[in-house]
Amino acid sequence: MSERNALIELANFIGRSPLASSDMRVRNKALAGMTDRILPKQRRSVGDLLNVVMTLSARTRRMVQEPVSVEIDVFAPGGKRALRMFFGDNT
C-alpha cells in the first residue's frame, strides 16, 4: 500500500469502539463488559483491585475529554508554505 493510500485511509478513519459512542448507556455497557473480563469471580488481591480502579479511571478521563484538533504548518527556508496538515475537527 502506498503512503498516500495509507494516509487517505487514516483520514477517513471513524472510531467504531463502543467507548467512542455519544450515548452514555452504550459507553457504560462497554465499561461494564470490560470490568467483567478484568475482574473474574475469584478472589483478587488489593493490588489487583487498585490496578483495575486506576485503569478504569484513566479510561474514563480520556473518554470525557474533548476531541483534539491539530494543525501543522511547515515553511520552507524561503518563507513559502511547504506543508499544511489538519487532523481532527477544523471548526
Secondary structure, 3 states (H helix, E strand, C coil): CCHHHHHHHHHCCCCCCHHHCCCHHHHHHHHHHHHHHHCCCCCCCHHHHHHHHHHHHHHHHHHHCCCCCEEEEEECCCCCEEEEEEECCCC
